[in-house]
Amino acid sequence: MSTVRIERVPVEDTYELRARVLRQGRPVQITGDDAPSAIHLAARTDDGRVVGVVRFHPQVCQWRESEYAWQLRGMATDPDVRGVGAGRALVAEGLVQISRAGADLVWCDARAAAVGFYERIGFSTVTEPYDMPPVGLHLGMVLDLPIR
Ligand SMILES: CC(C)(COP(=O)(O)OP(=O)(O)OC[C@H]1O[C@@H](n2cnc3c(N)ncnc32)[C@H](O)[C@@H]1OP(=O)(O)O)[C@@H](O)C(=O)NCCC(=O)NCCS
């Protein structure tokens, strides 16, 4: 893979990858996409291709007390670039941006198959597995911010 750069993008730039990797047969829009506070990030190759996407937005966490929690959603990388750091780079940039905005906690509904990815980044599992149809089992994961 050539290098990727992480950039803040309009939500529309995330749709193609969301549709292909995350939301097959479902609408690509996620509730809250248009909120002014939502941060949409993309990993883009030198030739302009979007190979990774993620969204962060303020959302109360039901598992942990916090002053200003943000949720991570819509996380996906292109199968062509997996395992070389695009996912980690996207989350890292998001954590910097939301920490600057005052976030003290980030959380996500992690697909069971992606739990190891979030653990590598520093998230901890705080729930038992739960079903989120039509995708299947998820686990609640959290990370305290800012990272020290
Ligand atoms: C999960 C996903 C985003 C990971 O993206 P990626 O670009 O491969 O991640 P990275 O290359 O940055 O990996 C960072 C680290 O996590 C590890 N990792 C990546 N995916 C992993 C997984 N599913 N399980 C365990 N470890 C994983 C990598 O080996 C790497 O480890 P390192 O710290 O030793 O280098 C990607 O596999 C994906 O889009 N999956 C399908 C959609 C999905 O499940 N999204 C999450 C919804 S909650």
The ligand as an SDF file (V2000), in Angstrom:
LIG
                    3D

 48 50  0  0  0  0  0  0  0  0999 V2000
  -11.4450   -3.8150   12.2830 C   0  0  0  0  0  0  0  0  0  0  0  0
  -10.7600   -3.0440   11.1670 C   0  0  0  0  0  0  0  0  0  0  0  0
  -11.3030   -1.6220   11.1240 C   0  0  0  0  0  0  0  0  0  0  0  0
   -9.2410   -3.0080   11.4580 C   0  0  0  0  0  0  0  0  0  0  0  0
   -8.6280   -2.1630   10.4960 O   0  0  0  0  0  0  0  0  0  0  0  0
   -7.0880   -2.3340   10.0520 P   0  0  0  0  0  0  0  0  0  0  0  0
   -6.7940   -1.2470    9.0820 O   0  0  0  0  0  0  0  0  0  0  0  0
   -6.8150   -3.7280    9.6360 O   0  0  0  0  0  0  0  0  0  0  0  0
   -6.3380   -2.0810   11.4500 O   0  0  0  0  0  0  0  0  0  0  0  0
   -4.7790   -1.7830   11.6900 P   0  0  0  0  0  0  0  0  0  0  0  0
   -3.9770   -2.3330   10.5700 O   0  0  0  0  0  0  0  0  0  0  0  0
   -4.5870   -0.3450   11.9970 O   0  0  0  0  0  0  0  0  0  0  0  0
   -4.5160   -2.6500   13.0050 O   0  0  0  0  0  0  0  0  0  0  0  0
   -4.0580   -2.1200   14.2350 C   0  0  0  0  0  0  0  0  0  0  0  0
   -3.6590   -3.2940   15.1150 C   0  0  0  0  0  0  0  0  0  0  0  0
   -4.8110   -4.1080   15.3980 O   0  0  0  0  0  0  0  0  0  0  0  0
   -4.6100   -5.4380   14.9370 C   0  0  0  0  0  0  0  0  0  0  0  0
   -5.8860   -5.8870   14.3770 N   0  0  0  0  0  0  0  0  0  0  0  0
   -6.5290   -5.3970   13.3040 C   0  0  0  0  0  0  0  0  0  0  0  0
   -7.7160   -6.0130   13.1500 N   0  0  0  0  0  0  0  0  0  0  0  0
   -7.7920   -6.9110   14.1490 C   0  0  0  0  0  0  0  0  0  0  0  0
   -8.7940   -7.8530   14.5100 C   0  0  0  0  0  0  0  0  0  0  0  0
   -9.9440   -7.9710   13.8460 N   0  0  0  0  0  0  0  0  0  0  0  0
   -8.5710   -8.6220   15.6160 N   0  0  0  0  0  0  0  0  0  0  0  0
   -7.3980   -8.5090   16.3210 C   0  0  0  0  0  0  0  0  0  0  0  0
   -6.4250   -7.6050   16.0110 N   0  0  0  0  0  0  0  0  0  0  0  0
   -6.6330   -6.8380   14.9470 C   0  0  0  0  0  0  0  0  0  0  0  0
   -3.5330   -5.3290   13.8710 C   0  0  0  0  0  0  0  0  0  0  0  0
   -2.8510   -6.5560   13.7080 O   0  0  0  0  0  0  0  0  0  0  0  0
   -2.6560   -4.2410   14.4370 C   0  0  0  0  0  0  0  0  0  0  0  0
   -1.8600   -4.8090   15.4580 O   0  0  0  0  0  0  0  0  0  0  0  0
   -0.4220   -4.1920   15.8930 P   0  0  0  0  0  0  0  0  0  0  0  0
   -0.7420   -3.1820   16.9520 O   0  0  0  0  0  0  0  0  0  0  0  0
    0.3230   -5.3570   16.4200 O   0  0  0  0  0  0  0  0  0  0  0  0
    0.1980   -3.5950   14.6750 O   0  0  0  0  0  0  0  0  0  0  0  0
  -10.9650   -3.7480    9.7900 C   0  0  0  0  0  0  0  0  0  0  0  0
  -10.5550   -5.0970    9.8950 O   0  0  0  0  0  0  0  0  0  0  0  0
  -12.3880   -3.7230    9.2650 C   0  0  0  0  0  0  0  0  0  0  0  0
  -12.8120   -2.7690    8.6010 O   0  0  0  0  0  0  0  0  0  0  0  0
  -13.1780   -4.7860    9.5500 N   0  0  0  0  0  0  0  0  0  0  0  0
  -14.5330   -4.9300    9.0180 C   0  0  0  0  0  0  0  0  0  0  0  0
  -15.5010   -3.8890    9.5820 C   0  0  0  0  0  0  0  0  0  0  0  0
  -15.5240   -3.8780   11.0980 C   0  0  0  0  0  0  0  0  0  0  0  0
  -15.6020   -4.8980   11.7480 O   0  0  0  0  0  0  0  0  0  0  0  0
  -15.4760   -2.6470   11.6400 N   0  0  0  0  0  0  0  0  0  0  0  0
  -15.5520   -2.4350   13.0750 C   0  0  0  0  0  0  0  0  0  0  0  0
  -16.9870   -2.2810   13.4380 C   0  0  0  0  0  0  0  0  0  0  0  0
  -17.2050   -2.1700   15.2180 S   0  0  0  0  0  0  0  0  0  0  0  0
  1  2  1  0
  2  3  1  0
  2  4  1  0
  2 36  1  0
  4  5  1  0
  5  6  1  0
  6  7  2  0
  6  8  1  0
  6  9  1  0
  9 10  1  0
 10 11  2  0
 10 12  1  0
 10 13  1  0
 13 14  1  0
 14 15  1  0
 15 16  1  0
 15 30  1  0
 16 17  1  0
 17 18  1  0
 17 28  1  0
 18 19  1  0
 18 27  1  0
 19 20  2  0
 20 21  1  0
 21 22  1  0
 21 27  2  0
 22 23  1  0
 22 24  2  0
 24 25  1  0
 25 26  2  0
 26 27  1  0
 28 29  1  0
 28 30  1  0
 30 31  1  0
 31 32  1  0
 32 33  2  0
 32 34  1  0
 32 35  1  0
 36 37  1  0
 36 38  1  0
 38 39  2  0
 38 40  1  0
 40 41  1  0
 41 42  1  0
 42 43  1  0
 43 44  2  0
 43 45  1  0
 45 46  1  0
 46 47  1  0
 47 48  1  0
M  END
$$$$
